[in-house]
Amino acid sequence: MGLIITVIIGLIAGAVAHRVLNSRGGFLGSLVVGLIGALVGGELARLFNLHVTGGILDRLIIAVIGAILFLYVWKKLFK
């Protein structure tokens, strides 16, 4: 069940990041961006010592922020 929730959160985070940065990304692109964003956001939360409860909303917010940061850097590097 945890893997399914992670994939769903990754899809949502990737779709939001694509929408915010006005970029294109299909199903697989959104999934990859969202999952990498979740990793980036989780590491940033750990570095800044944020106390995250681990709920779905917390995970979604961190994944969205991480996905936006990841996609922004990716677009700047490969543009």
Helices and strands as residue ranges (DSSP letters): H 2-20, H 27-47, H 56-77
